[in-house]
Amino acid sequence: GAQTSPTAADDPAAVTQLLRPFIEWFSEHADLARAYLAILVSGRHRSEVLETLAEQLIEAITTILERHPDAESKARLIHRAYLGELMIWAGSNVIEPAHALTEIESSVRAAIGTERRHGSHR
């Protein structure tokens, strides 16, 4: 079929796709996920690499959300939701990242006010 141009309703899936490789990588390296989170919460180490990664993710999310008002603020909120979901996931014994990805997409929808397109419920 013909491709349609993306709409605001496609944005949560696009943001989730952007974050998917990070969540999947962390799911394969749970020890590194926990180390990454420990660095973030300890406050003892300032990591230029981690700060740069955060800024690049926020910038990429902002670009996806550019049609929304306050795109950068929403991108920062979504990045925090992503870190929170990563923290919850890393503290669980779940290896499969599917639930974390579903929760992230749900958070994106809440942040930008986009309803689920097909009326499905969790």
N, C-alpha and C positions, 0 to 999 in steps of 0.2 A: 504494500500500500504506500500511498504518498506520505511523506513525513510532514508532520505539522510542526510549526515553530513552537518552542516551549512557552508555557503560560505560567502564571504565578502558582497554579495548582501543581505544577511539576517541580517547583523549587525544593520542597522537603525531600523528595527522592534524590534530587541532584546534590543537595548538601550531604545526605546520607551516603551517596556514592563517593563523594569526596573523602569522607571520613572512614569509609569501609576498609581500605587497605591498612590504615593505622590500627583499627580494632582487630582486624584479622591477624596482622603481624604480632600485636601484643598477645593475641590468643594462642599463638604458637610459641611465644617467649614470655610466659607468665612471670618468670623470675625478673626479667628486664622491665616488665610493666610495673611490678612492685617497686623495683629500684628507682624507676623514673618518678613514680608517685612519691616515694620517700624523699627524693631530692626536692620535689616541689613543695612538700609540706614541712620539711625540716627547717627551711628558711636559712640554713647555714651556708648553702652553696648557691652562688649566682651562676647560672649556666647560660652563656651566650648562645649556645647551640639550641637549647630548649626554648629560650626567649625568642630566637629567630624563627624557630618552627612554629611557635604560637602565633607570632605576628603574621607569618606566611599563611597559616590556616585561616586566621581571622580575615586577612585580605582576600583570600580565595572565596570564603563564605560571603563576604561583603559583595564581591563581584556577582555571585549567583543571585544575591538578594537585591541587586541594584534597583529593581522596579518597586521595592517596598520602601515606605518612609522609614527613616532612621536605620538604614541597612547596616551601618557599622555597629551601632549599639546592639542591634539584634544579633549580629555576627559574634560580638563579644559574649553576649548571653548564651548563645548556642555553643560557643567554645567552652564556656564554663560548664554547661550541661554535659558536654562531651567528656570533660575531665571528671565530672561527678559520676557519670555512668561508668567510665573507665575504673574509677576508684571502687564503686560498688561491685563491678564485675571482678576486679582483681582480688577483692576480699571474699569472693564466693569460691566455691569449688567447681563452678561451671567452666568448662573448656570451650564449648561451642559459643561463638559470638552472636548468634542470631537474635537472642533476646536483647542484648545490649544495642544492636543495630535498630531493632524495633522501637526501643525506648528512646534512642536518639532521634529517630524520625518523628516520634510522637512529640518530643520536646521542641523540635524545629517547627512542627505544625502549631504548637501552642505559642511559640515566640512570635511567629509571623501571622497568626490568625487564619491559617488555611485549613479548611475542613478536609477530611478524607474524601477522595474523589468518587469512590464507588459505594459510599454509604456503609462500608464494612465497619465492624466494631471489633475491638480487641477482646 
